[in-house]
């Protein structure tokens, strides 16, 4: 009966970690724990339980994880940052890459901004277009410089 309690605790802990991380890392070991728990219920020796835990966990990890990750990536398209590319922003602080200054407003939010052309400054009050996003910085170009959005 002691082994059953151990496997139940291990499964609960692994599922808790998986719920907190959602990274598909411990769910496979929880599956191995279920196999070991079933073995414990059937009265199997502890060495067999641990062997089943290791084998089932490894098999699940190697076989189903790549499929699950592929399925998860398949559904992902553009994220909210990707959807910002091409939008117009109002420059609220002069953008000067050499000075390391620049700020732009997009939909009420203020972002650090840099020019896509290091030699070009964009003055406060001008309209720019987002070319890319690097971390928390918008990389922008003057609106009239853009040929396509």
C-alpha positions as CSV (number, residue, x, y, z in Angstrom):
1,X,0.0,0.0,0.0
2,X,3.0,2.3,0.6
3,X,4.1,2.1,-3.1
4,X,0.6,3.1,-4.2
5,X,0.8,6.3,-2.1
6,X,4.3,7.1,-3.5
7,X,3.1,6.8,-7.1
8,X,0.0,8.9,-6.4
9,X,2.1,11.6,-4.9
10,X,4.6,11.5,-7.7
11,X,1.9,11.7,-10.4
12,X,0.2,14.6,-8.6
13,X,3.6,16.5,-8.3
14,X,4.4,15.9,-12.0
15,X,1.0,17.0,-13.1
16,X,1.3,20.1,-10.9
17,X,4.6,21.0,-12.4
18,X,3.2,20.4,-15.9
19,X,0.2,22.7,-15.2
20,X,2.5,25.4,-13.9
21,X,4.9,25.2,-16.9
22,X,2.7,24.0,-19.7
23,X,5.9,23.0,-21.5
24,X,5.2,19.3,-22.2
25,X,8.1,18.3,-20.0
26,X,6.7,16.3,-17.1
27,X,3.5,15.0,-18.5
28,X,5.3,12.0,-20.0
29,X,6.7,11.0,-16.6
30,X,3.2,11.2,-15.2
31,X,2.2,8.6,-17.7
32,X,5.0,6.4,-16.5
33,X,3.8,7.0,-13.0
34,X,0.3,5.8,-14.0
35,X,1.8,2.6,-15.4
36,X,3.7,2.0,-12.2
37,X,0.6,2.8,-10.1
38,X,-1.4,0.1,-12.0
39,X,1.5,-2.3,-11.4
40,X,1.4,-1.5,-7.7
41,X,-2.4,-2.0,-7.6
42,X,-1.9,-5.4,-9.1
43,X,0.7,-6.3,-6.5
44,X,3.8,-6.2,-8.7
45,X,7.2,-5.8,-7.0
46,X,8.7,-2.4,-6.6
47,X,11.6,-3.1,-9.0
48,X,9.0,-3.9,-11.7
49,X,7.1,-0.7,-10.9
50,X,10.2,1.5,-11.2
51,X,11.2,-0.3,-14.4
52,X,7.7,0.3,-15.9
53,X,7.9,3.9,-14.8
54,X,11.2,4.4,-16.5
55,X,10.3,2.5,-19.7
56,X,6.9,4.0,-20.2
57,X,8.1,7.5,-19.4
58,X,11.0,7.1,-21.9
59,X,8.7,5.6,-24.6
60,X,6.1,8.4,-24.2
61,X,8.8,11.0,-24.2
62,X,10.5,9.8,-27.4
63,X,7.4,8.8,-29.4
64,X,4.6,11.2,-28.4
65,X,6.5,14.4,-27.5
66,X,7.7,15.2,-31.1
67,X,4.1,14.6,-32.4
68,X,2.6,16.8,-29.7
69,X,5.0,19.6,-30.3
70,X,4.4,19.4,-34.1
71,X,0.7,19.6,-33.5
72,X,1.0,22.5,-31.2
73,X,3.2,24.5,-33.6
74,X,0.9,23.7,-36.5
75,X,-2.0,25.6,-35.0
76,X,0.2,28.6,-34.2
77,X,0.2,31.4,-36.8
78,X,1.0,35.0,-36.3
79,X,1.2,36.2,-32.8
80,X,0.0,39.7,-31.6
81,X,3.5,41.2,-32.2
82,X,3.6,39.9,-35.8
83,X,0.2,41.6,-36.4
84,X,1.8,45.0,-35.4
85,X,4.2,44.9,-38.4
86,X,3.1,47.5,-41.0
87,X,1.0,49.6,-38.5
88,X,1.5,53.3,-38.3
89,X,2.9,54.9,-35.1
90,X,3.2,58.5,-34.0
91,X,6.8,59.4,-33.0
92,X,6.6,61.0,-29.5
93,X,10.3,61.4,-29.0
94,X,12.9,62.0,-31.7
95,X,14.3,58.7,-33.0
96,X,18.1,58.9,-33.2
97,X,19.9,55.5,-33.2
98,X,23.3,57.1,-32.6
99,X,22.0,59.0,-29.5
100,X,20.0,55.9,-28.4
101,X,16.7,57.9,-28.2
102,X,13.3,57.4,-29.6
103,X,9.7,56.7,-28.6
104,X,6.6,56.0,-30.5
105,X,2.9,55.6,-29.6
106,X,0.8,52.7,-30.9
107,X,-2.8,52.4,-29.9
108,X,-2.2,54.3,-26.7
109,X,0.9,52.4,-25.7
110,X,4.4,54.0,-25.7
111,X,7.2,51.9,-27.1
112,X,10.9,52.5,-27.4
113,X,11.6,53.0,-31.0
114,X,14.6,52.9,-33.4
115,X,15.0,53.7,-37.0
116,X,15.6,50.9,-39.5
117,X,18.2,53.2,-41.1
118,X,20.9,54.0,-38.5
119,X,21.8,57.2,-40.5
120,X,18.3,58.5,-40.4
121,X,16.6,60.4,-37.6
122,X,12.8,60.7,-37.4
123,X,11.4,63.8,-35.7
124,X,8.8,64.0,-33.0
125,X,5.3,64.3,-34.5
126,X,6.2,62.3,-37.7
127,X,4.3,59.2,-38.6
128,X,6.4,56.0,-39.0
129,X,5.6,52.5,-40.0
130,X,6.6,49.4,-38.0
131,X,9.1,47.3,-39.9
132,X,10.0,44.8,-37.1
133,X,10.1,44.3,-33.4
134,X,13.2,43.5,-31.4
135,X,12.4,42.7,-27.8
136,X,10.6,45.8,-26.5
137,X,11.7,48.1,-29.4
138,X,9.9,49.0,-32.5
139,X,12.0,49.2,-35.5
140,X,10.4,51.8,-37.7
141,X,10.8,53.7,-41.0
142,X,9.4,57.1,-42.0
143,X,6.0,56.6,-43.6
144,X,6.9,58.2,-46.9
145,X,10.0,56.1,-47.1
146,X,8.0,52.9,-47.1
147,X,7.0,51.6,-50.5
148,X,5.0,48.6,-49.4
149,X,3.4,47.7,-46.1
